Amino acid sequence: MAGMTLDQLRIFLAVAKHQHFTRAAETLFITQPAVSAAIQNLEEEYGVKLFHRIGRHIEISEAGKLLQVEAQKILDQVTLTERGLRELNNMQRGELKLGSSLTIGNYWLPNKIGEFQRRYHGISVQCFLANTEEICTGTANGQFDLGLVEGVVSPSLKKTLEQQVVGSDRLLIVVGKSHPWFELPEIPLTELSTTDWVMRETGSGTQQRFEEALQNWGIPITELNIILVLHSGEMVKSIVESGVGATAISELMVKKELQLDTLRAIQVIDNTDDSKPILEIARPFLKLKHRQRFQTRLSKAFETMLTL
């Protein structure tokens, strides 16, 4: 038995992705007969059908689905191994792949990346920004060497992802100048349900932490009058700054607006407690990494910098 090759696996994954032999050939810059031959050789070698030919179309078979999952794991590991070998040059070159939730990526992480690249000039840093849910999934799938989030890791991924606190910030409840709360020094907890709210989408770390705080305060999210749900913290900030509703937002995001007095942070007092404490929403910044995947020297070096 000759056994399968990495080139065959790459060709197979391209066909599985495009569900088309010619398109796969075009993306790989090889001929269509070469693609057909690679798939045929795999099928004959192992006595399985990887694709069903239906007229002029193809559909991946059950055997193909199994190979698709395992082939991707193999090629991901090959990529990491190649990167590891290239790093045996005192980290003079290489690539670091980061995934970050939006607030961290826009306001906290740039200084860390800048310092890292000052130390390691030849290293290429790629940073993908998305909400917490997407970054957790991408880190678990091997898309990122490290993930950075301010939200909660879902229970289904906690066994896969190792977590470490590397920073923190606060969520502030803020309103714009034309909002009735703008001139108030504080509001009672029970007043939160008396205004309109602008929120981030489900899966956002900001939204997760705010809903968690509301639950701890004994306020169901359903009691709030949510008029807008947006996928961008910057958009949430701009809309609230224009006078529409209130929001819970990262202190890092609104520092300038608070200084300019175009937004104001509202203290919330727990009027259900005789001592009337001020309620705050603190949240950690979490560094995530896969518990079992190979970790490159670059990744370890960046981890160290995050905790400095």
Backbone as CSV, one residue per row, in Angstrom:
resi,resn,N_x,N_y,N_z,CA_x,CA_y,CA_z,C_x,C_y,C_z
1,MET,0.837,-1.206,0.000,0.000,0.000,0.000,0.867,1.249,0.000
2,ALA,0.581,2.146,-0.913,1.379,3.366,-1.022,1.072,4.335,0.103
3,GLY,-0.181,4.326,0.594,-0.562,5.269,1.632,-0.912,6.627,1.063
4,MET,-1.676,7.387,1.826,-2.091,8.711,1.361,-0.980,9.721,1.570
5,THR,-1.000,10.756,0.781,0.002,11.816,0.870,-0.660,13.117,1.303
6,LEU,0.176,14.051,1.754,-0.347,15.364,2.150,-0.961,16.083,0.956
7,ASP,-0.349,15.936,-0.215,-0.912,16.573,-1.411,-2.304,16.024,-1.715
8,GLN,-2.492,14.712,-1.554,-3.816,14.133,-1.773,-4.832,14.702,-0.789
9,LEU,-4.405,14.859,0.446,-5.321,15.414,1.458,-5.685,16.857,1.130
10,ARG,-4.719,17.641,0.681,-5.001,19.031,0.318,-5.976,19.095,-0.864
11,ILE,-5.766,18.228,-1.835,-6.666,18.182,-2.992,-8.060,17.752,-2.549
12,PHE,-8.128,16.713,-1.718,-9.425,16.234,-1.244,-10.173,17.346,-0.506
13,LEU,-9.497,18.077,0.388,-10.166,19.143,1.149,-10.664,20.257,0.238
14,ALA,-9.913,20.557,-0.808,-10.350,21.586,-1.761,-11.612,21.143,-2.486
15,VAL,-11.676,19.871,-2.897,-12.875,19.359,-3.565,-14.051,19.358,-2.591
16,ALA,-13.796,18.938,-1.343,-14.868,18.910,-0.336,-15.405,20.316,-0.062
17,LYS,-14.505,21.288,-0.078,-14.919,22.671,0.181,-15.762,23.213,-0.967
18,HIS,-15.315,23.011,-2.188,-15.981,23.611,-3.351,-17.056,22.708,-3.959
19,GLN,-17.057,21.421,-3.556,-18.002,20.460,-4.138,-17.930,20.488,-5.665
20,HIS,-16.687,20.637,-6.167,-16.512,20.783,-7.618,-15.047,20.523,-7.955
21,PHE,-14.783,19.619,-8.907,-13.411,19.259,-9.247,-12.675,20.405,-9.934
22,THR,-13.355,21.064,-10.877,-12.675,22.130,-11.638,-12.346,23.319,-10.748
23,ARG,-13.305,23.733,-9.878,-13.033,24.870,-8.979,-11.894,24.534,-8.017
24,ALA,-11.859,23.292,-7.532,-10.763,22.879,-6.657,-9.432,22.976,-7.391
25,ALA,-9.408,22.537,-8.640,-8.177,22.601,-9.440,-7.717,24.043,-9.606
26,GLU,-8.676,24.957,-9.854,-8.332,26.370,-10.051,-7.723,26.972,-8.789
27,THR,-8.287,26.639,-7.617,-7.762,27.210,-6.374,-6.385,26.659,-6.028
28,LEU,-6.093,25.444,-6.481,-4.801,24.818,-6.189,-3.776,25.024,-7.296
29,PHE,-4.205,25.652,-8.405,-3.331,25.913,-9.552,-2.764,24.613,-10.127
30,ILE,-3.641,23.603,-10.228,-3.276,22.354,-10.890,-4.377,22.013,-11.890
31,THR,-4.165,20.961,-12.669,-5.157,20.613,-13.687,-6.300,19.809,-13.080
32,GLN,-7.446,19.871,-13.759,-8.599,19.111,-13.306,-8.335,17.600,-13.341
33,PRO,-7.661,17.061,-14.386,-7.332,15.629,-14.369,-6.472,15.228,-13.167
34,ALA,-5.580,16.115,-12.725,-4.743,15.814,-11.557,-5.598,15.687,-10.300
35,VAL,-6.618,16.554,-10.187,-7.538,16.490,-9.052,-8.312,15.178,-9.097
36,SER,-8.863,14.853,-10.253,-9.641,13.614,-10.399,-8.793,12.389,-10.073
37,ALA,-7.541,12.402,-10.521,-6.654,11.263,-10.283,-6.367,11.096,-8.794
38,ALA,-6.160,12.214,-8.087,-5.866,12.139,-6.656,-7.044,11.545,-5.889
39,ILE,-8.257,11.986,-6.216,-9.443,11.454,-5.543,-9.645,9.979,-5.895
40,GLN,-9.454,9.643,-7.145,-9.619,8.252,-7.590,-8.607,7.334,-6.885
41,ASN,-7.371,7.792,-6.753,-6.344,6.988,-6.092,-6.696,6.733,-4.626
42,LEU,-7.211,7.759,-3.950,-7.625,7.589,-2.554,-8.762,6.582,-2.446
43,GLU,-9.747,6.717,-3.325,-10.904,5.821,-3.284,-10.490,4.375,-3.560
44,GLU,-9.603,4.187,-4.523,-9.172,2.830,-4.866,-8.281,2.244,-3.768
45,GLU,-7.436,3.080,-3.175,-6.516,2.606,-2.135,-7.261,2.059,-0.925
46,TYR,-8.378,2.727,-0.560,-9.075,2.354,0.683,-10.443,1.725,0.437
47,GLY,-10.801,1.544,-0.836,-12.041,0.857,-1.150,-13.285,1.574,-0.679
48,VAL,-13.287,2.904,-0.757,-14.447,3.703,-0.337,-14.795,4.710,-1.419
49,LYS,-16.005,5.233,-1.341,-16.417,6.343,-2.192,-16.388,7.617,-1.348
50,LEU,-15.566,8.579,-1.757,-15.473,9.842,-1.018,-16.519,10.841,-1.486
51,PHE,-16.949,10.712,-2.749,-17.964,11.608,-3.298,-18.949,10.788,-4.124
52,HIS,-20.208,11.180,-4.060,-21.217,10.595,-4.937,-21.319,11.466,-6.182
53,ARG,-21.209,10.874,-7.358,-21.376,11.608,-8.611,-22.854,11.580,-8.977
54,ILE,-23.501,12.732,-8.954,-24.929,12.828,-9.266,-25.065,13.760,-10.472
55,GLY,-25.190,13.152,-11.663,-25.225,13.963,-12.879,-23.924,14.712,-13.032
56,ARG,-24.012,16.035,-13.124,-22.824,16.879,-13.269,-22.361,17.426,-11.926
57,HIS,-23.000,16.972,-10.857,-22.674,17.476,-9.529,-22.083,16.365,-8.670
58,ILE,-21.455,16.744,-7.553,-20.948,15.756,-6.603,-21.431,16.119,-5.203
59,GLU,-21.562,15.107,-4.369,-21.894,15.292,-2.963,-20.935,14.460,-2.141
60,ILE,-20.483,14.978,-1.020,-19.547,14.252,-0.176,-20.263,13.094,0.514
61,SER,-19.607,11.948,0.585,-20.182,10.747,1.193,-19.886,10.723,2.691
62,GLU,-20.399,9.717,3.394,-20.107,9.576,4.817,-18.616,9.341,5.030
63,ALA,-18.025,8.495,4.172,-16.572,8.274,4.269,-15.819,9.579,4.017
64,GLY,-16.329,10.371,3.074,-15.707,11.664,2.780,-15.788,12.623,3.951
65,LYS,-16.919,12.608,4.643,-17.085,13.488,5.806,-16.093,13.130,6.911
66,LEU,-15.897,11.821,7.118,-14.916,11.385,8.112,-13.517,11.849,7.725
67,LEU,-13.147,11.633,6.459,-11.814,12.031,6.005,-11.644,13.546,6.074
68,GLN,-12.707,14.299,5.812,-12.623,15.759,5.843,-12.204,16.255,7.226
69,VAL,-12.816,15.689,8.265,-12.488,16.100,9.647,-11.053,15.732,9.989
70,GLU,-10.679,14.484,9.699,-9.348,14.015,10.080,-8.252,14.658,9.228
71,ALA,-8.533,14.876,7.942,-7.540,15.504,7.063,-7.243,16.932,7.509
72,GLN,-8.275,17.648,7.943,-8.059,19.016,8.404,-7.188,19.035,9.651
73,LYS,-7.418,18.074,10.565,-6.584,17.978,11.767,-5.131,17.718,11.396
74,ILE,-4.925,16.806,10.446,-3.561,16.451,10.032,-2.848,17.652,9.434
75,LEU,-3.520,18.365,8.526,-2.869,19.501,7.861,-2.652,20.660,8.827
76,ASP,-3.576,20.840,9.778,-3.359,21.869,10.811,-2.104,21.552,11.616
77,GLN,-1.943,20.284,11.978,-0.770,19.896,12.756,0.509,20.055,11.946
78,VAL,0.458,19.720,10.646,1.622,19.911,9.780,2.010,21.387,9.732
79,THR,1.013,22.257,9.612,1.278,23.699,9.571,1.968,24.163,10.849
80,LEU,1.457,23.713,12.006,2.064,24.095,13.279,3.495,23.557,13.404
81,THR,3.704,22.335,12.943,5.036,21.743,13.012,6.017,22.513,12.137
82,GLU,5.574,22.877,10.933,6.426,23.668,10.042,6.774,25.008,10.676
83,ARG,5.781,25.625,11.309,6.037,26.909,11.969,7.030,26.740,13.110
84,GLY,6.874,25.643,13.857,7.795,25.382,14.952,9.221,25.219,14.478
85,LEU,9.413,24.516,13.358,10.757,24.327,12.807,11.354,25.650,12.336
86,ARG,10.510,26.480,11.722,11.018,27.774,11.234,11.436,28.683,12.385
87,GLU,10.863,28.444,13.551,11.180,29.303,14.697,12.511,28.951,15.342
88,LEU,13.162,27.885,14.866,14.453,27.509,15.433,15.555,28.418,14.903
89,ASN,15.244,29.681,14.767,16.219,30.666,14.271,16.190,31.878,15.193
90,ASN,16.031,31.592,16.515,15.965,32.653,17.528,14.824,33.622,17.279
91,MET,13.729,33.097,16.742,12.503,33.870,16.512,12.758,35.117,15.679
92,GLN,13.587,34.975,14.641,13.855,36.080,13.738,12.769,36.213,12.682
93,ARG,11.975,35.168,12.508,10.851,35.235,11.585,9.788,34.250,12.056
94,GLY,8.606,34.384,11.494,7.507,33.509,11.892,6.204,34.278,11.905
95,GLU,5.155,33.615,12.362,3.822,34.208,12.330,3.067,33.843,13.610
96,LEU,2.408,34.831,14.189,1.590,34.637,15.382,0.147,34.971,15.028
97,LYS,-0.761,34.037,15.305,-2.174,34.244,14.983,-2.966,34.441,16.269
98,LEU,-3.571,35.622,16.391,-4.351,35.965,17.581,-5.816,36.144,17.203
99,GLY,-6.692,35.780,18.117,-8.111,36.094,17.997,-8.501,36.925,19.197
100,SER,-9.208,38.004,18.979,-9.548,38.894,20.094,-10.980,39.392,19.977
101,SER,-11.645,39.477,21.118,-12.947,40.128,21.131,-12.745,41.623,20.889
102,LEU,-13.803,42.298,20.514,-13.676,43.633,19.923,-13.110,44.673,20.884
103,THR,-13.605,44.722,22.106,-13.129,45.743,23.053,-11.650,45.560,23.345
104,ILE,-11.240,44.340,23.634,-9.827,44.075,23.907,-8.984,44.410,22.677
105,GLY,-9.437,43.963,21.511,-8.671,44.164,20.289,-8.508,45.617,19.897
106,ASN,-9.520,46.416,20.169,-9.470,47.825,19.767,-8.821,48.740,20.805
107,TYR,-8.862,48.359,22.084,-8.457,49.312,23.125,-7.357,48.832,24.064
108,TRP,-7.174,47.543,24.219,-6.194,47.026,25.186,-5.021,46.322,24.515
109,LEU,-5.302,45.591,23.461,-4.302,44.738,22.830,-3.274,45.473,21.970
110,PRO,-3.613,46.579,21.289,-2.625,47.213,20.397,-1.288,47.523,21.048
111,ASN,-1.280,48.003,22.296,-0.011,48.292,22.968,0.813,47.032,23.178
112,LYS,0.122,45.928,23.482,0.820,44.658,23.688,1.454,44.168,22.380
113,ILE,0.691,44.268,21.291,1.210,43.841,19.996,2.381,44.729,19.573
114,GLY,2.244,46.032,19.809,3.318,46.964,19.459,4.607,46.645,20.187
115,GLU,4.513,46.366,21.486,5.698,46.026,22.273,6.313,44.712,21.798
116,PHE,5.458,43.746,21.453,5.947,42.453,20.959,6.720,42.630,19.655
117,GLN,6.194,43.455,18.764,6.863,43.623,17.468,8.120,44.479,17.584
118,ARG,8.199,45.315,18.612,9.455,46.034,18.843,10.553,45.052,19.262
119,ARG,10.182,44.014,19.979,11.164,43.021,20.415,11.493,42.016,19.311
120,TYR,10.482,41.664,18.526,10.646,40.624,17.511,10.256,41.203,16.148
121,HIS,11.214,41.912,15.534,10.913,42.696,14.332,10.425,41.857,13.164
122,GLY,10.955,40.634,13.038,10.631,39.841,11.859,9.367,39.022,11.971
123,ILE,8.660,39.150,13.077,7.480,38.319,13.303,6.235,39.013,12.739
124,SER,5.454,38.271,11.979,4.176,38.773,11.462,3.073,38.406,12.451
125,VAL,2.317,39.416,12.883,1.212,39.185,13.813,-0.103,39.406,13.073
126,GLN,-0.928,38.371,13.042,-2.268,38.488,12.475,-3.276,38.452,13.618
127,CYS,-4.178,39.425,13.641,-5.165,39.493,14.720,-6.560,39.607,14.121
128,PHE,-7.397,38.641,14.429,-8.768,38.584,13.930,-9.699,39.042,15.046
129,LEU,-10.587,39.999,14.750,-11.513,40.529,15.751,-12.922,40.003,15.513
130,ALA,-13.563,39.570,16.577,-14.951,39.095,16.506,-15.494,39.096,17.928
131,ASN,-16.749,38.660,18.105,-17.274,38.629,19.464,-16.704,37.434,20.226
132,THR,-16.942,37.417,21.527,-16.350,36.403,22.408,-16.657,34.982,21.953
133,GLU,-17.889,34.732,21.576,-18.297,33.391,21.178,-17.474,32.888,19.993
134,GLU,-17.283,33.749,18.990,-16.517,33.361,17.796,-15.042,33.127,18.118
135,ILE,-14.478,33.949,19.014,-13.068,33.801,19.364,-12.849,32.509,20.150
136,CYS,-13.756,32.175,21.039,-13.643,30.918,21.783,-13.680,29.725,20.827
137,THR,-14.611,29.748,19.892,-14.739,28.655,18.931,-13.494,28.558,18.053
138,GLY,-12.994,29.699,17.575,-11.811,29.709,16.726,-10.564,29.213,17.436
139,THR,-10.431,29.545,18.718,-9.281,29.069,19.491,-9.373,27.563,19.704
140,ALA,-10.577,27.082,19.973,-10.780,25.639,20.155,-10.509,24.867,18.866
141,ASN,-10.815,25.484,17.721,-10.637,24.815,16.423,-9.219,24.930,15.868
142,GLY,-8.353,25.670,16.556,-6.981,25.826,16.082,-6.781,26.973,15.117
143,GLN,-7.802,27.811,14.952,-7.676,28.964,14.049,-6.689,29.987,14.611
144,PHE,-6.614,30.077,15.945,-5.747,31.061,16.607,-4.769,30.350,17.546
145,ASP,-3.566,30.913,17.667,-2.620,30.417,18.673,-3.118,30.770,20.074
146,LEU,-3.636,31.988,20.201,-4.170,32.453,21.482,-5.443,33.231,21.227
147,GLY,-6.372,33.157,22.154,-7.583,33.966,22.097,-7.633,34.898,23.292
148,LEU,-8.221,36.062,23.105,-8.368,37.037,24.192,-9.812,37.516,24.208
149,VAL,-10.485,37.296,25.331,-11.907,37.629,25.427,-12.219,38.254,26.777
150,GLU,-13.319,39.014,26.818,-13.786,39.551,28.090,-15.106,38.924,28.504
151,GLY,-15.561,37.953,27.729,-16.820,37.293,28.039,-16.610,35.964,28.726
152,VAL,-17.667,35.186,28.767,-17.658,33.894,29.449,-17.429,32.784,28.426
153,VAL,-16.542,31.857,28.753,-16.316,30.690,27.903,-17.467,29.710,28.128
154,SER,-18.069,29.247,27.047,-19.215,28.353,27.170,-18.789,27.042,27.839
155,PRO,-19.682,26.436,28.618,-19.346,25.185,29.326,-18.820,24.098,28.400
156,SER,-19.314,24.044,27.152,-18.903,22.991,26.221,-17.443,23.114,25.798
157,LEU,-16.834,24.303,25.998,-15.445,24.513,25.568,-14.463,24.588,26.736
158,LYS,-14.956,24.548,27.967,-14.064,24.730,29.116,-13.043,23.606,29.258
159,LYS,-13.393,22.392,28.831,-12.434,21.287,28.900,-11.377,21.397,27.799
160,THR,-11.702,22.126,26.746,-10.791,22.274,25.607,-9.850,23.453,25.784
161,LEU,-10.355,24.532,26.393,-9.600,25.781,26.473,-9.097,26.055,27.887
162,GLU,-7.815,26.357,27.971,-7.225,26.794,29.241,-7.388,28.305,29.356
163,GLN,-7.800,28.794,30.521,-8.062,30.214,30.714,-7.095,30.815,31.738
164,GLN,-6.706,32.066,31.505,-5.899,32.802,32.474,-6.286,34.280,32.421
165,VAL,-6.479,34.898,33.571,-6.792,36.327,33.628,-5.518,37.121,33.368
166,VAL,-5.561,38.028,32.377,-4.381,38.836,32.030,-4.654,40.338,32.132
167,GLY,-5.856,40.718,32.491,-6.200,42.131,32.618,-7.649,42.265,33.046
168,SER,-8.135,43.492,33.097,-9.532,43.704,33.497,-9.970,45.108,33.129
169,ASP,-11.268,45.312,33.113,-11.834,46.656,33.042,-13.204,46.632,33.697
170,ARG,-13.943,47.722,33.573,-15.286,47.804,34.151,-16.287,48.119,33.053
171,LEU,-17.495,47.652,33.254,-18.600,48.123,32.434,-19.255,49.279,33.160
172,LEU,-19.494,50.361,32.414,-20.192,51.527,32.961,-21.550,51.653,32.292
173,ILE,-22.536,52.078,33.060,-23.829,52.427,32.474,-23.761,53.905,32.110
174,VAL,-23.918,54.206,30.815,-23.734,55.581,30.352,-24.953,56.055,29.572
175,VAL,-25.120,57.387,29.567,-26.200,58.036,28.810,-25.654,59.295,28.160
176,GLY,-26.361,59.774,27.130,-25.985,61.013,26.463,-26.638,62.225,27.113
177,LYS,-26.268,63.429,26.598,-26.686,64.687,27.241,-28.188,64.882,27.312
178,SER,-28.915,64.402,26.311,-30.348,64.642,26.303,-31.138,63.587,27.083
179,HIS,-30.454,62.669,27.698,-31.143,61.632,28.483,-31.521,62.192,29.856
180,PRO,-32.681,61.836,30.383,-33.118,62.346,31.695,-32.160,62.031,32.837
181,TRP,-31.363,60.977,32.719,-30.442,60.622,33.805,-29.146,61.431,33.784
182,PHE,-28.908,62.181,32.713,-27.599,62.807,32.521,-27.204,63.709,33.693
183,GLU,-28.146,64.421,34.263,-27.833,65.360,35.352,-27.970,64.737,36.730
184,LEU,-28.308,63.452,36.791,-28.495,62.809,38.088,-27.176,62.235,38.601
185,PRO,-26.849,62.423,39.873,-25.611,61.858,40.410,-25.672,60.336,40.529
186,GLU,-26.887,59.829,40.694,-27.053,58.382,40.836,-28.514,58.026,40.573
187,ILE,-28.753,56.746,40.312,-30.128,56.275,40.165,-30.295,54.999,40.977
188,PRO,-31.500,54.751,41.491,-31.736,53.500,42.210,-31.815,52.321,41.243
189,LEU,-31.450,51.167,41.727,-31.450,49.951,40.921,-32.800,49.706,40.256
190,THR,-33.856,49.972,40.951,-35.195,49.690,40.431,-35.587,50.602,39.277
191,GLU,-34.791,51.662,39.021,-35.088,52.578,37.921,-34.542,52.083,36.572
192,LEU,-33.725,51.030,36.590,-33.119,50.559,35.342,-34.158,50.169,34.294
193,SER,-35.306,49.735,34.742,-36.340,49.278,33.801,-37.206,50.421,33.278
194,THR,-36.873,51.672,33.643,-37.729,52.803,33.250,-37.209,53.545,32.022
195,THR,-36.114,53.074,31.422,-35.568,53.749,30.239,-35.378,52.756,29.101
196,ASP,-35.134,53.293,27.897,-34.809,52.447,26.758,-33.340,52.027,26.833
197,TRP,-33.033,50.853,26.243,-31.669,50.330,26.289,-31.175,49.979,24.889
198,VAL,-29.880,50.256,24.664,-29.189,49.862,23.444,-28.178,48.795,23.842
199,MET,-28.239,47.632,23.205,-27.455,46.484,23.641,-26.545,45.958,22.528
200,ARG,-25.522,45.197,22.949,-24.723,44.394,22.016,-25.445,43.084,21.753
201,GLU,-24.983,42.376,20.711,-25.627,41.135,20.292,-25.316,39.986,21.246
202,THR,-26.140,38.944,21.194,-25.856,37.716,21.915,-24.528,37.144,21.429
203,GLY,-23.691,36.720,22.351,-22.350,36.235,21.993,-21.276,37.268,22.278
204,SER,-21.672,38.526,22.484,-20.732,39.585,22.850,-20.359,39.437,24.326
205,GLY,-19.061,39.625,24.633,-18.620,39.571,26.022,-19.266,40.650,26.872
206,THR,-19.421,41.845,26.296,-20.072,42.938,27.018,-21.494,42.549,27.399
207,GLN,-22.221,41.995,26.452,-23.601,41.608,26.725,-23.668,40.486,27.754
208,GLN,-22.771,39.521,27.647,-22.741,38.422,28.621,-22.539,38.942,30.030
209,ARG,-21.563,39.839,30.207,-21.249,40.341,31.552,-22.372,41.211,32.102
210,PHE,-23.023,41.997,31.228,-24.118,42.848,31.703,-25.303,41.991,32.141
211,GLU,-25.622,40.993,31.345,-26.737,40.114,31.725,-26.424,39.358,33.012
212,GLU,-25.173,38.981,33.183,-24.750,38.304,34.417,-24.923,39.230,35.619
213,ALA,-24.538,40.518,35.454,-24.694,41.489,36.544,-26.167,41.707,36.883
214,LEU,-27.001,41.852,35.850,-28.429,42.026,36.090,-29.005,40.844,36.866
215,GLN,-28.580,39.649,36.487,-29.071,38.459,37.186,-28.653,38.498,38.659
216,ASN,-27.402,38.898,38.921,-26.927,38.998,40.304,-27.683,40.060,41.086
217,TRP,-28.163,41.086,40.389,-28.911,42.154,41.040,-30.404,41.838,41.166
218,GLY,-30.801,40.693,40.618,-32.202,40.297,40.720,-33.113,40.929,39.692
219,ILE,-32.529,41.347,38.542,-33.328,41.976,37.488,-33.292,41.113,36.234
220,PRO,-34.377,40.508,35.825,-34.396,39.738,34.574,-34.166,40.667,33.388
221,ILE,-33.398,40.230,32.411,-33.134,41.038,31.227,-34.432,41.398,30.512
222,THR,-35.449,40.551,30.659,-36.735,40.795,30.000,-37.458,42.016,30.561
223,GLU,-37.043,42.491,31.731,-37.673,43.683,32.312,-37.192,44.974,31.661
224,LEU,-36.057,44.907,30.942,-35.521,46.111,30.307,-36.148,46.302,28.935
225,ASN,-36.383,47.553,28.582,-36.970,47.884,27.284,-35.838,48.052,26.254
226,ILE,-35.478,46.951,25.599,-34.360,46.953,24.649,-34.887,47.367,23.281
227,ILE,-34.428,48.531,22.808,-34.941,49.053,21.540,-33.991,48.804,20.371
228,LEU,-32.687,48.557,20.671,-31.712,48.312,19.610,-30.713,47.253,20.067
229,VAL,-30.381,46.323,19.165,-29.324,45.341,19.404,-28.337,45.473,18.248
230,LEU,-27.073,45.793,18.573,-26.083,46.114,17.541,-24.845,45.252,17.677
231,HIS,-24.124,45.059,16.561,-22.943,44.206,16.539,-21.649,44.998,16.679
232,SER,-21.724,46.260,17.005,-20.529,47.094,17.119,-20.627,47.966,18.360
233,GLY,-19.595,47.898,19.202,-19.554,48.753,20.371,-19.466,50.225,20.002
234,GLU,-18.749,50.530,18.920,-18.629,51.920,18.482,-19.992,52.475,18.071
235,MET,-20.784,51.640,17.399,-22.116,52.088,16.998,-23.015,52.296,18.219
236,VAL,-22.916,51.376,19.173,-23.684,51.534,20.421,-23.320,52.857,21.080
237,LYS,-22.023,53.140,21.172,-21.555,54.372,21.812,-22.094,55.605,21.088
238,SER,-22.024,55.607,19.772,-22.471,56.778,18.999,-23.965,57.027,19.148
239,ILE,-24.745,55.946,19.137,-26.196,56.106,19.241,-26.585,56.627,20.610
240,VAL,-25.971,56.084,21.665,-26.280,56.565,23.015,-25.798,58.005,23.179
241,GLU,-24.654,58.325,22.593,-24.133,59.695,22.661,-25.102,60.677,22.007
242,SER,-25.854,60.205,21.012,-26.828,61.074,20.346,-28.093,61.275,21.179
243,GLY,-28.193,60.552,22.293,-29.327,60.762,23.189,-30.342,59.641,23.221
244,VAL,-30.048,58.551,22.509,-30.992,57.434,22.461,-30.638,56.407,23.528
245,GLY,-31.469,56.293,24.547,-31.355,55.227,25.526,-30.100,55.248,26.379
246,ALA,-29.932,54.150,27.128,-28.759,53.928,27.974,-28.088,52.640,27.504
247,THR,-26.827,52.448,27.920,-26.146,51.203,27.596,-25.120,50.884,28.663
248,ALA,-24.702,49.640,28.716,-23.564,49.218,29.532,-22.406,48.999,28.577
249,ILE,-21.278,49.655,28.843,-20.181,49.663,27.873,-18.847,49.704,28.603
250,SER,-17.804,49.233,27.935,-16.479,49.212,28.534,-15.985,50.615,28.869
251,GLU,-15.399,50.763,30.040,-14.804,52.042,30.436,-13.705,52.454,29.467
252,LEU,-12.973,51.468,28.909,-11.913,51.778,27.947,-12.458,52.478,26.712
253,MET,-13.682,52.121,26.318,-14.251,52.649,25.082,-14.737,54.086,25.208
254,VAL,-15.042,54.521,26.412,-15.713,55.824,26.554,-14.879,56.837,27.345
255,LYS,-13.592,56.575,27.525,-12.759,57.501,28.297,-12.807,58.917,27.726
256,LYS,-12.623,59.031,26.409,-12.603,60.359,25.784,-13.947,61.052,25.906
257,GLU,-15.036,60.316,25.664,-16.380,60.905,25.721,-16.732,61.355,27.130
258,LEU,-16.262,60.608,28.137,-16.515,61.024,29.528,-15.741,62.304,29.851
259,GLN,-14.514,62.412,29.333,-13.725,63.628,29.554,-14.363,64.833,28.869
260,LEU,-14.919,64.602,27.659,-15.560,65.697,26.912,-16.971,65.988,27.408
261,ASP,-17.461,65.123,28.278,-18.801,65.270,28.863,-19.914,65.106,27.829
262,THR,-19.646,64.342,26.782,-20.720,64.016,25.832,-21.459,62.744,26.264
263,LEU,-20.824,61.974,27.135,-21.463,60.847,27.806,-21.220,60.994,29.295
264,ARG,-22.112,60.456,30.066,-21.924,60.482,31.517,-22.194,59.096,32.085
265,ALA,-21.278,58.659,32.979,-21.449,57.370,33.655,-22.384,57.565,34.852
266,ILE,-23.356,56.680,34.950,-24.375,56.786,35.995,-24.108,55.750,37.083
267,GLN,-23.988,56.216,38.320,-23.854,55.288,39.438,-25.209,54.666,39.754
268,VAL,-25.192,53.372,40.002,-26.422,52.662,40.346,-26.353,52.270,41.822
269,ILE,-27.377,52.667,42.571,-27.447,52.381,44.006,-28.456,51.266,44.247
270,ASP,-28.079,50.288,45.022,-28.999,49.205,45.338,-29.972,49.664,46.420
271,ASN,-31.106,50.175,45.988,-32.093,50.689,46.942,-32.902,49.581,47.604
272,THR,-32.620,48.328,47.227,-33.286,47.200,47.902,-32.498,46.748,49.122
273,ASP,-31.312,47.339,49.304,-30.444,47.001,50.441,-30.377,48.219,51.354
274,ASP,-30.540,48.008,52.648,-30.555,49.126,53.601,-29.271,49.943,53.569
275,SER,-28.125,49.311,53.274,-26.858,50.048,53.246,-26.656,50.812,51.938
276,LYS,-27.548,50.562,50.950,-27.530,51.246,49.657,-26.124,51.287,49.019
277,PRO,-25.539,50.127,48.766,-24.197,50.110,48.157,-24.233,50.523,46.692
278,ILE,-23.105,51.054,46.197,-22.954,51.362,44.777,-22.641,50.052,44.051
279,LEU,-23.342,49.797,42.962,-23.165,48.561,42.206,-22.189,48.785,41.049
280,GLU,-21.239,47.901,40.910,-20.261,48.004,39.830,-20.201,46.694,39.063
281,ILE,-19.722,46.771,37.810,-19.585,45.588,36.970,-18.123,45.479,36.542
282,ALA,-17.368,44.681,37.279,-15.973,44.428,36.910,-15.923,43.181,36.041
283,ARG,-14.995,43.152,35.093,-14.874,41.957,34.256,-13.408,41.688,33.923
284,PRO,-13.019,40.434,33.968,-11.631,40.082,33.632,-11.429,39.960,32.137
285,PHE,-10.192,40.155,31.698,-9.780,39.828,30.342,-9.115,38.455,30.411
286,LEU,-9.590,37.530,29.601,-9.104,36.156,29.644,-8.227,35.832,28.440
287,LYS,-7.099,35.194,28.704,-6.280,34.623,27.635,-6.669,33.159,27.504
288,LEU,-6.930,32.726,26.285,-7.337,31.354,26.022,-6.297,30.652,25.166
289,LYS,-6.072,29.380,25.460,-5.262,28.546,24.560,-5.771,27.115,24.653
290,HIS,-5.536,26.368,23.591,-5.981,24.979,23.545,-5.140,24.145,24.510
291,ARG,-5.779,23.269,25.247,-5.070,22.482,26.253,-4.128,21.444,25.648
292,GLN,-4.381,21.006,24.413,-3.616,19.898,23.857,-2.831,20.241,22.597
293,ARG,-3.199,21.290,21.907,-2.498,21.606,20.663,-1.062,22.061,20.938
294,PHE,-0.187,21.792,19.977,1.201,22.235,20.060,1.259,23.761,20.162
295,GLN,2.075,24.270,21.081,2.204,25.714,21.257,3.577,26.164,20.773
296,THR,3.584,27.133,19.875,4.837,27.609,19.297,5.597,28.483,20.290
297,ARG,6.884,28.662,20.021,7.698,29.552,20.864,7.187,30.979,20.802
298,LEU,6.711,31.384,19.629,6.166,32.735,19.497,4.970,32.928,20.426
299,SER,4.106,31.935,20.437,2.919,31.998,21.281,3.320,32.102,22.748
300,LYS,4.300,31.325,23.160,4.764,31.370,24.556,5.366,32.729,24.896
301,ALA,6.105,33.290,23.942,6.716,34.604,24.174,5.640,35.684,24.316
302,PHE,4.594,35.604,23.485,3.539,36.601,23.575,2.743,36.433,24.874
303,GLU,2.537,35.210,25.296,1.869,34.951,26.586,2.606,35.654,27.722
304,THR,3.929,35.524,27.723,4.725,36.137,28.769,4.539,37.651,28.770
305,MET,4.494,38.243,27.576,4.348,39.693,27.477,2.978,40.162,27.978
306,LEU,1.955,39.339,27.796,0.618,39.734,28.223,0.521,39.944,29.726
307,THR,1.348,39.222,30.469,1.264,39.286,31.929,2.232,40.285,32.535
308,LEU,3.039,40.964,31.707,3.987,41.941,32.227,3.299,43.235,32.639
